[in-house]
Amino acid sequence: MLITETPAIILAGGRGTRLQSVVSDRPKVLADVAGRPYLALVLDRLQRLGVPLAVLSTGYMAGAVEEAIGSSHAGMPVRYAREDSPLGTGGGAALAASLVSAPWYLVLNGDSWCETDLARFVAAVPEDCDAGMLLTRVPDVSRYGAVQVGPGSRIESFREKGAGPDSKAGLDRAGLINAGVYLLSRRCLDGMGGAAPRSLERDVFPFLAVQGRIYGHMVEAPFIDIGTPESYARVLPFFKEAQNR
């Protein structure tokens, strides 16, 4: 697959409850980074890569997101799929995909960043899979959960986040995590529509893993999210370091 032929879906509907002590007047995807909304930095990246279209899956304060971003970003068309009620990450992605027909979609969490070549990721996902997931290695997986990869880079299982290295979940301190970037087939997204909320992480990906239909693209790359005040405080230094690499 080519990234220049792949529309992007950005999951931008979250409230950001953990971040509200420092970002209380806007959704977390609009958190300020050097005078710009974080979401604008994500869109900058997609536009530079030649992504033909971005669809924002919105929910909390959707109007504020639409006002801040508008109908295009540096010439890249932007559309909106607003949830009337929470649909989860899977339902939100499916609703966004209903606005544009394509065989594959690049899906990104709107609150995280992995500093790696997304075009290479898109090209690497085998067409006999229904999904690809970008994976990166971190020194402590307890906050994120761990991903286990088997032969042929097929993901075998996921282990829950929030558990220490000695817990029953068996999380080691270092390991591979879900970096919040996916390539999802039309068939995969068509199965997630409907009114019932669905989670990519809890409902969809474990099911695909059991069937051997989700590919893990492993990289050694810097990763950050803006989900907590501590991680948000590191965002600007993270991007400054990325520019110097």
C-alpha positions in Angstrom: 0.0 0.0 0.0 1.0 3.6 -0.6 0.4 6.3 2.0 -0.4 8.8 -0.7 -3.4 6.6 -1.6 -4.5 6.0 2.0 -6.9 8.3 3.8 -6.2 9.0 7.5 -8.6 8.7 10.4 -7.6 10.6 13.6 -9.3 9.5 16.8 -10.0 12.9 18.3 -13.1 12.4 20.5 -11.6 11.9 23.9 -12.2 14.2 26.8 -8.8 13.8 28.4 -9.9 13.4 32.0 -6.4 12.9 33.4 -5.2 16.0 31.6 -7.9 18.3 32.9 -5.8 19.7 35.8 -3.6 21.5 33.2 -5.9 21.6 30.1 -9.4 22.3 31.3 -11.0 24.5 28.6 -10.6 22.3 25.5 -10.3 18.7 24.4 -6.9 17.2 24.8 -6.2 17.1 21.0 -6.3 20.9 21.1 -3.8 21.1 24.0 -1.3 23.9 23.2 2.2 23.1 22.0 4.3 26.2 21.4 1.2 28.2 20.4 -0.4 25.6 18.2 -3.0 22.8 18.9 -1.4 19.4 19.2 -3.7 18.1 16.5 -2.3 20.6 14.0 1.1 19.0 14.5 -0.4 15.6 13.6 -2.0 17.0 10.5 1.2 18.7 9.5 2.8 15.3 9.5 0.1 13.7 7.4 0.1 16.6 4.9 3.9 16.3 4.4 3.6 12.6 3.8 1.1 13.2 1.0 -2.0 11.7 2.7 -4.9 12.6 0.4 -7.6 13.2 3.1 -8.0 13.3 6.9 -11.2 12.4 8.7 -11.4 13.5 12.4 -13.5 11.3 14.6 -14.8 13.7 17.2 -17.0 13.6 20.3 -16.2 15.8 23.3 -16.3 19.5 22.3 -16.5 18.5 18.7 -17.4 22.0 17.7 -14.2 23.4 19.1 -12.2 20.9 17.1 -14.0 21.8 13.9 -13.5 25.6 14.5 -9.8 25.2 15.3 -9.0 23.0 12.3 -11.5 23.9 9.6 -12.2 22.1 6.3 -8.6 21.8 5.1 -5.0 21.8 6.5 -2.2 23.1 4.2 -4.3 22.0 1.2 -5.2 18.6 2.6 -9.0 18.2 2.9 -10.3 17.6 6.4 -13.7 16.0 7.2 -15.5 15.3 10.5 -17.4 12.3 11.8 -19.1 13.6 15.0 -20.4 11.0 17.4 -23.9 11.7 18.8 -23.0 9.4 21.7 -19.7 7.7 22.6 -18.9 4.9 20.1 -15.5 3.8 21.4 -12.4 3.9 19.3 -13.7 1.1 17.0 -17.1 2.6 16.5 -15.6 6.1 16.0 -13.2 4.7 13.3 -16.0 2.9 11.5 -18.1 6.1 11.5 -15.2 8.1 10.1 -14.6 5.4 7.4 -18.2 5.7 6.3 -17.4 9.2 4.9 -14.8 8.0 2.4 -14.5 4.8 0.4 -11.0 3.2 0.4 -9.6 -0.3 0.7 -7.3 0.7 3.6 -7.2 3.5 6.2 -4.4 4.9 8.3 -5.8 5.3 11.8 -4.0 7.3 14.4 -4.7 8.1 18.1 -5.1 11.8 18.3 -3.1 12.1 21.5 0.1 10.2 20.8 3.2 10.3 18.5 5.8 7.8 17.4 8.7 9.4 15.6 9.1 6.9 12.7 8.5 6.5 9.0 4.7 6.1 8.6 5.0 5.5 4.8 7.3 2.5 5.5 4.8 1.2 8.0 1.9 1.4 5.5 3.9 -0.3 2.8 5.0 -3.1 5.1 1.5 -4.4 6.1 0.8 -7.7 4.2 -2.5 -7.6 2.3 -3.6 -11.0 3.7 -4.0 -9.2 7.1 -7.0 -7.2 8.2 -4.9 -4.8 10.3 -1.4 -3.6 10.9 -0.2 -2.0 14.2 2.9 0.1 14.7 4.9 -1.2 17.7 7.7 0.5 19.5 9.9 -0.6 22.4 9.8 1.3 25.7 11.8 0.7 28.9 8.6 0.3 31.0 5.4 -1.1 29.5 3.3 -1.0 32.8 1.6 2.3 31.8 0.7 1.1 28.3 0.4 -2.7 28.2 2.6 -5.1 26.3 2.3 -6.7 22.9 3.5 -10.2 22.1 4.6 -10.9 18.5 5.1 -14.3 16.9 6.4 -15.8 13.7 6.0 -13.6 10.6 5.5 -10.5 12.8 1.9 -11.5 13.5 0.7 -10.3 16.8 -0.2 -13.1 19.1 -1.6 -11.4 22.3 -1.9 -8.3 24.4 -1.3 -7.9 28.1 -3.2 -5.3 30.1 -1.7 -2.0 31.2 -1.5 -0.7 34.7 0.2 -3.7 36.2 3.7 -3.8 37.6 6.4 -6.2 36.6 5.6 -8.7 39.3 1.9 -8.9 38.7 -0.2 -11.8 37.4 -0.4 -9.9 34.0 3.3 -10.8 33.6 4.4 -7.4 32.3 8.2 -7.0 32.1 9.5 -3.5 32.5 10.8 -3.3 28.9 8.9 -4.4 25.9 6.8 -3.6 22.8 3.8 -1.4 23.1 1.0 -0.3 20.8 2.2 3.0 19.4 -1.4 4.2 18.5 -1.0 4.0 14.7 -2.9 1.4 12.7 -3.6 0.4 9.1 -7.1 -1.1 9.0 -8.8 -2.7 6.0 -12.3 -1.8 4.8 -13.5 -5.2 5.8 -12.2 -4.8 9.3 -13.9 -1.4 9.7 -17.2 -2.5 8.2 -17.5 -5.1 11.0 -17.4 -2.3 13.6 -20.4 -0.2 12.6 -23.6 0.1 14.6 -24.8 1.8 17.7 -23.0 -0.3 20.3 -19.6 1.1 21.4 -16.6 -0.9 20.3 -13.0 -0.6 21.4 -10.2 -1.3 18.9 -7.9 -2.2 21.8 -10.3 -4.5 23.8 -12.8 -5.8 21.3 -11.2 -5.8 17.8 -7.4 -6.4 18.0 -7.5 -9.4 20.4 -10.0 -11.1 18.1 -7.8 -10.5 15.1 -4.7 -11.7 17.0 -6.3 -15.0 17.7 -6.9 -15.4 14.0 -3.4 -14.4 13.0 -4.8 -11.4 11.0 -3.0 -8.5 12.6 0.6 -7.6 11.7 3.0 -5.9 14.1 5.5 -3.5 12.5 8.3 -3.2 15.1 10.4 -0.1 15.3 12.9 1.4 17.8 11.6 4.9 17.8 10.8 7.7 20.4 7.2 7.7 21.6 5.1 10.1 23.6 1.4 10.7 24.4 -0.2 13.7 26.0 -2.6 11.8 28.2 -1.3 13.0 31.6 0.1 16.3 32.9 3.6 14.6 33.2 3.7 13.4 29.6 2.2 16.7 28.3 5.0 18.6 30.0 7.5 16.5 28.0 5.9 17.2 24.6 7.7 20.3 23.6 11.2 18.9 24.5 10.2 15.7 22.6 9.5 17.6 19.4 12.7 19.8 19.7 14.8 16.6 20.1 13.0 15.1 17.1 14.0 18.0 14.9 17.6 17.6 15.9 17.8 13.8 15.1 
